[in-house]
């Protein structure tokens, strides 16, 4: 079993863990309704994708 020979310093440990951070998702505007949506996904408001109607969205 591998065991480290020396203690890993706080700075070295923090450098390694600093790369693992949460990213803010990219948001684009829907070309049909103008509401924000995630790219390459169906618009949750109007149900369109790629300029065509994909989902039937019921109004509340």
VOBANU-154515 format. One record per atom (N, C-alpha, C): residue number from 0; residue in one letter; z, y, x. Coordinates in pm, 1 decimal, always signed. Layout:
<vogus>
<vogu n="NUM" res="A" w="Z" v="Y" u="X"/>
...
</vogus>
This chain:
<vogus>
<vogu n="0" res="X" w="+0.0" v="-118.3" u="+84.1"/>
<vogu n="0" res="X" w="+0.0" v="+0.0" u="+0.0"/>
<vogu n="0" res="X" w="+0.0" v="+124.3" u="+88.3"/>
<vogu n="1" res="X" w="-81.9" v="+222.0" u="+53.4"/>
<vogu n="1" res="X" w="-91.6" v="+343.4" u="+133.4"/>
<vogu n="1" res="X" w="+24.9" v="+436.9" u="+103.3"/>
<vogu n="2" res="X" w="+85.2" v="+487.2" u="+208.8"/>
<vogu n="2" res="X" w="+197.0" v="+580.0" u="+196.0"/>
<vogu n="2" res="X" w="+167.2" v="+699.9" u="+285.2"/>
<vogu n="3" res="X" w="+186.7" v="+824.8" u="+234.3"/>
<vogu n="3" res="X" w="+161.0" v="+941.3" u="+318.4"/>
<vogu n="3" res="X" w="+258.6" v="+949.5" u="+435.9"/>
<vogu n="4" res="X" w="+205.6" v="+988.3" u="+553.2"/>
<vogu n="4" res="X" w="+291.0" v="+998.4" u="+671.5"/>
<vogu n="4" res="X" w="+374.6" v="+1125.9" u="+671.4"/>
<vogu n="5" res="X" w="+321.3" v="+1232.4" u="+610.5"/>
<vogu n="5" res="X" w="+393.2" v="+1360.3" u="+609.9"/>
<vogu n="5" res="X" w="+397.8" v="+1415.7" u="+468.2"/>
<vogu n="6" res="X" w="+493.7" v="+1502.9" u="+445.2"/>
<vogu n="6" res="X" w="+507.3" v="+1567.5" u="+314.6"/>
<vogu n="6" res="X" w="+389.4" v="+1662.1" u="+291.6"/>
<vogu n="7" res="X" w="+334.8" v="+1661.6" u="+171.1"/>
<vogu n="7" res="X" w="+227.4" v="+1754.0" u="+135.3"/>
<vogu n="7" res="X" w="+292.5" v="+1886.8" u="+98.7"/>
<vogu n="8" res="X" w="+250.0" v="+1993.6" u="+165.6"/>
<vogu n="8" res="X" w="+310.8" v="+2124.0" u="+142.5"/>
<vogu n="8" res="X" w="+276.5" v="+2177.0" u="+2.5"/>
<vogu n="9" res="X" w="+356.5" v="+2270.8" u="-43.4"/>
<vogu n="9" res="X" w="+334.3" v="+2330.6" u="-176.2"/>
<vogu n="9" res="X" w="+198.8" v="+2400.1" u="-182.5"/>
<vogu n="10" res="X" w="+162.9" v="+2468.6" u="-73.4"/>
<vogu n="10" res="X" w="+35.3" v="+2540.4" u="-70.6"/>
<vogu n="10" res="X" w="-83.0" v="+2443.5" u="-80.6"/>
<vogu n="11" res="X" w="-78.0" v="+2334.0" u="-6.4"/>
<vogu n="11" res="X" w="-187.9" v="+2237.0" u="-8.7"/>
<vogu n="11" res="X" w="-197.0" v="+2169.6" u="-145.9"/>
<vogu n="12" res="X" w="-82.5" v="+2139.1" u="-203.6"/>
<vogu n="12" res="X" w="-79.7" v="+2077.1" u="-336.9"/>
<vogu n="12" res="X" w="-134.9" v="+2173.5" u="-441.4"/>
<vogu n="13" res="X" w="-99.3" v="+2299.8" u="-433.6"/>
<vogu n="13" res="X" w="-145.9" v="+2398.7" u="-530.9"/>
<vogu n="13" res="X" w="-295.0" v="+2425.8" u="-516.9"/>
<vogu n="14" res="X" w="-346.5" v="+2420.7" u="-392.8"/>
<vogu n="14" res="X" w="-490.6" v="+2437.1" u="-372.7"/>
<vogu n="14" res="X" w="-567.7" v="+2326.0" u="-442.6"/>
<vogu n="15" res="X" w="-517.7" v="+2205.2" u="-431.1"/>
<vogu n="15" res="X" w="-585.1" v="+2090.6" u="-490.7"/>
<vogu n="15" res="X" w="-579.8" v="+2098.1" u="-643.3"/>
<vogu n="16" res="X" w="-467.5" v="+2137.5" u="-696.1"/>
<vogu n="16" res="X" w="-451.4" v="+2144.5" u="-841.7"/>
<vogu n="16" res="X" w="-511.5" v="+2270.3" u="-902.1"/>
<vogu n="17" res="X" w="-542.2" v="+2368.6" u="-820.0"/>
<vogu n="17" res="X" w="-600.2" v="+2492.8" u="-870.3"/>
<vogu n="17" res="X" w="-741.2" v="+2475.6" u="-923.9"/>
<vogu n="18" res="X" w="-809.1" v="+2369.5" u="-880.3"/>
<vogu n="18" res="X" w="-945.1" v="+2346.4" u="-926.8"/>
<vogu n="18" res="X" w="-947.9" v="+2289.4" u="-1068.4"/>
<vogu n="19" res="X" w="-836.7" v="+2232.9" u="-1112.8"/>
<vogu n="19" res="X" w="-830.1" v="+2171.5" u="-1246.2"/>
<vogu n="19" res="X" w="-774.5" v="+2272.4" u="-1345.7"/>
<vogu n="20" res="X" w="-859.3" v="+2355.2" u="-1399.9"/>
<vogu n="20" res="X" w="-812.7" v="+2453.8" u="-1495.5"/>
<vogu n="20" res="X" w="-898.8" v="+2446.9" u="-1620.8"/>
<vogu n="21" res="X" w="-845.4" v="+2492.4" u="-1729.1"/>
<vogu n="21" res="X" w="-919.5" v="+2494.2" u="-1854.7"/>
<vogu n="21" res="X" w="-1020.1" v="+2608.6" u="-1852.4"/>
<vogu n="22" res="X" w="-1138.7" v="+2582.2" u="-1905.0"/>
<vogu n="22" res="X" w="-1242.3" v="+2684.7" u="-1910.3"/>
<vogu n="22" res="X" w="-1260.9" v="+2731.8" u="-2053.7"/>
<vogu n="23" res="X" w="-1294.4" v="+2857.0" u="-2068.0"/>
<vogu n="23" res="X" w="-1323.4" v="+2912.2" u="-2199.8"/>
<vogu n="23" res="X" w="-1462.4" v="+2864.3" u="-2241.4"/>
<vogu n="24" res="X" w="-1476.2" v="+2806.9" u="-2361.1"/>
<vogu n="24" res="X" w="-1608.7" v="+2757.7" u="-2400.8"/>
<vogu n="24" res="X" w="-1708.0" v="+2872.1" u="-2419.6"/>
<vogu n="25" res="X" w="-1834.6" v="+2845.3" u="-2386.7"/>
<vogu n="25" res="X" w="-1941.1" v="+2942.9" u="-2404.3"/>
<vogu n="25" res="X" w="-1973.5" v="+2954.8" u="-2552.6"/>
<vogu n="26" res="X" w="-1989.4" v="+3076.5" u="-2599.3"/>
<vogu n="26" res="X" w="-2018.2" v="+3099.2" u="-2740.6"/>
<vogu n="26" res="X" w="-2143.9" v="+3185.0" u="-2750.9"/>
<vogu n="27" res="X" w="-2238.7" v="+3140.6" u="-2834.3"/>
<vogu n="27" res="X" w="-2361.3" v="+3215.6" u="-2861.4"/>
<vogu n="27" res="X" w="-2363.1" v="+3256.7" u="-3008.2"/>
<vogu n="28" res="X" w="-2453.8" v="+3345.4" u="-3041.6"/>
<vogu n="28" res="X" w="-2471.9" v="+3386.4" u="-3180.9"/>
<vogu n="28" res="X" w="-2576.7" v="+3297.9" u="-3247.0"/>
<vogu n="29" res="X" w="-2553.3" v="+3260.8" u="-3371.5"/>
<vogu n="29" res="X" w="-2650.8" v="+3184.2" u="-3448.1"/>
<vogu n="29" res="X" w="-2768.4" v="+3275.8" u="-3480.0"/>
<vogu n="30" res="X" w="-2892.0" v="+3231.5" u="-3454.9"/>
<vogu n="30" res="X" w="-3005.8" v="+3319.3" u="-3481.9"/>
<vogu n="30" res="X" w="-3028.8" v="+3345.7" u="-3630.0"/>
<vogu n="31" res="X" w="-2978.0" v="+3258.5" u="-3717.6"/>
<vogu n="31" res="X" w="-3000.4" v="+3277.0" u="-3860.7"/>
<vogu n="31" res="X" w="-2893.2" v="+3364.0" u="-3924.3"/>
<vogu n="32" res="X" w="-2765.3" v="+3325.0" u="-3905.0"/>
<vogu n="32" res="X" w="-2658.1" v="+3398.4" u="-3974.3"/>
<vogu n="32" res="X" w="-2583.8" v="+3495.5" u="-3883.9"/>
<vogu n="33" res="X" w="-2593.7" v="+3481.1" u="-3751.1"/>
<vogu n="33" res="X" w="-2529.7" v="+3574.3" u="-3659.7"/>
<vogu n="33" res="X" w="-2385.0" v="+3542.9" u="-3628.2"/>
<vogu n="34" res="X" w="-2331.4" v="+3434.0" u="-3683.4"/>
<vogu n="34" res="X" w="-2193.2" v="+3396.4" u="-3653.8"/>
<vogu n="34" res="X" w="-2186.1" v="+3326.4" u="-3518.3"/>
<vogu n="35" res="X" w="-2069.2" v="+3329.6" u="-3452.5"/>
<vogu n="35" res="X" w="-2057.3" v="+3262.5" u="-3323.0"/>
<vogu n="35" res="X" w="-2061.4" v="+3110.8" u="-3338.6"/>
<vogu n="36" res="X" w="-2127.6" v="+3044.3" u="-3241.3"/>
<vogu n="36" res="X" w="-2133.9" v="+2898.0" u="-3240.4"/>
<vogu n="36" res="X" w="-2145.9" v="+2849.1" u="-3097.2"/>
<vogu n="37" res="X" w="-2109.7" v="+2724.7" u="-3072.9"/>
<vogu n="37" res="X" w="-2120.7" v="+2664.2" u="-2941.0"/>
<vogu n="37" res="X" w="-2266.4" v="+2622.3" u="-2919.6"/>
<vogu n="38" res="X" w="-2323.8" v="+2644.0" u="-2799.3"/>
<vogu n="38" res="X" w="-2463.3" v="+2608.5" u="-2776.8"/>
<vogu n="38" res="X" w="-2488.1" v="+2458.4" u="-2793.7"/>
<vogu n="39" res="X" w="-2607.0" v="+2423.1" u="-2839.7"/>
<vogu n="39" res="X" w="-2650.9" v="+2285.2" u="-2860.3"/>
<vogu n="39" res="X" w="-2567.6" v="+2213.9" u="-2965.3"/>
<vogu n="40" res="X" w="-2516.0" v="+2288.2" u="-3062.4"/>
<vogu n="40" res="X" w="-2440.3" v="+2231.8" u="-3173.0"/>
<vogu n="40" res="X" w="-2493.1" v="+2291.7" u="-3302.4"/>
<vogu n="41" res="X" w="-2468.6" v="+2222.3" u="-3412.2"/>
<vogu n="41" res="X" w="-2506.0" v="+2273.8" u="-3543.9"/>
<vogu n="41" res="X" w="-2413.3" v="+2389.8" u="-3577.4"/>
<vogu n="42" res="X" w="-2468.9" v="+2494.7" u="-3636.1"/>
<vogu n="42" res="X" w="-2388.5" v="+2610.7" u="-3675.8"/>
<vogu n="42" res="X" w="-2294.9" v="+2567.8" u="-3788.6"/>
<vogu n="43" res="X" w="-2163.9" v="+2586.8" u="-3773.4"/>
<vogu n="43" res="X" w="-2071.3" v="+2544.4" u="-3878.7"/>
<vogu n="43" res="X" w="-2078.5" v="+2630.9" u="-4003.9"/>
<vogu n="44" res="X" w="-2132.0" v="+2751.7" u="-3992.9"/>
<vogu n="44" res="X" w="-2136.9" v="+2841.8" u="-4107.9"/>
<vogu n="44" res="X" w="-2257.3" v="+2815.3" u="-4197.0"/>
<vogu n="45" res="X" w="-2376.7" v="+2807.3" u="-4136.4"/>
<vogu n="45" res="X" w="-2498.0" v="+2791.6" u="-4217.6"/>
<vogu n="45" res="X" w="-2559.9" v="+2652.5" u="-4208.8"/>
<vogu n="46" res="X" w="-2520.8" v="+2570.2" u="-4110.0"/>
<vogu n="46" res="X" w="-2569.5" v="+2433.4" u="-4100.3"/>
<vogu n="46" res="X" w="-2708.7" v="+2419.5" u="-4042.0"/>
<vogu n="47" res="X" w="-2753.7" v="+2516.5" u="-3962.0"/>
<vogu n="47" res="X" w="-2887.2" v="+2507.8" u="-3902.4"/>
<vogu n="47" res="X" w="-2876.3" v="+2470.8" u="-3755.2"/>
<vogu n="48" res="X" w="-2984.2" v="+2408.3" u="-3704.6"/>
<vogu n="48" res="X" w="-2994.3" v="+2376.3" u="-3562.7"/>
<vogu n="48" res="X" w="-3141.6" v="+2378.4" u="-3526.1"/>
<vogu n="49" res="X" w="-3176.4" v="+2453.1" u="-3424.8"/>
<vogu n="49" res="X" w="-3314.7" v="+2460.8" u="-3379.0"/>
<vogu n="49" res="X" w="-3408.4" v="+2521.4" u="-3481.5"/>
<vogu n="50" res="X" w="-3359.8" v="+2610.3" u="-3564.8"/>
<vogu n="50" res="X" w="-3443.4" v="+2678.4" u="-3661.9"/>
<vogu n="50" res="X" w="-3468.2" v="+2601.0" u="-3790.5"/>
<vogu n="51" res="X" w="-3400.7" v="+2488.6" u="-3809.3"/>
<vogu n="51" res="X" w="-3419.3" v="+2413.0" u="-3934.5"/>
<vogu n="51" res="X" w="-3283.7" v="+2375.6" u="-3993.6"/>
<vogu n="52" res="X" w="-3281.4" v="+2353.7" u="-4123.1"/>
<vogu n="52" res="X" w="-3159.4" v="+2319.5" u="-4194.9"/>
<vogu n="52" res="X" w="-3126.0" v="+2172.1" u="-4168.3"/>
<vogu n="53" res="X" w="-3007.9" v="+2146.6" u="-4114.9"/>
<vogu n="53" res="X" w="-2968.0" v="+2010.5" u="-4080.0"/>
<vogu n="53" res="X" w="-2856.9" v="+1961.3" u="-4171.9"/>
<vogu n="54" res="X" w="-2760.7" v="+2047.5" u="-4203.3"/>
<vogu n="54" res="X" w="-2646.9" v="+2011.7" u="-4287.6"/>
<vogu n="54" res="X" w="-2644.5" v="+2097.5" u="-4414.1"/>
<vogu n="55" res="X" w="-2596.7" v="+2037.2" u="-4518.7"/>
<vogu n="55" res="X" w="-2569.8" v="+2112.3" u="-4640.7"/>
<vogu n="55" res="X" w="-2425.9" v="+2162.1" u="-4632.8"/>
<vogu n="56" res="X" w="-2408.2" v="+2292.8" u="-4626.8"/>
<vogu n="56" res="X" w="-2275.6" v="+2351.5" u="-4617.4"/>
<vogu n="56" res="X" w="-2236.0" v="+2399.9" u="-4755.2"/>
<vogu n="57" res="X" w="-2120.3" v="+2350.4" u="-4802.1"/>
<vogu n="57" res="X" w="-2075.0" v="+2393.3" u="-4934.1"/>
<vogu n="57" res="X" w="-1992.6" v="+2521.1" u="-4921.4"/>
<vogu n="58" res="X" w="-2011.3" v="+2610.1" u="-5014.1"/>
<vogu n="58" res="X" w="-1942.3" v="+2738.6" u="-5015.3"/>
<vogu n="58" res="X" w="-1808.6" v="+2723.2" u="-5086.5"/>
<vogu n="59" res="X" w="-1707.9" v="+2789.8" u="-5036.0"/>
<vogu n="59" res="X" w="-1574.5" v="+2782.2" u="-5096.4"/>
<vogu n="59" res="X" w="-1555.3" v="+2896.5" u="-5193.7"/>
</vogus>
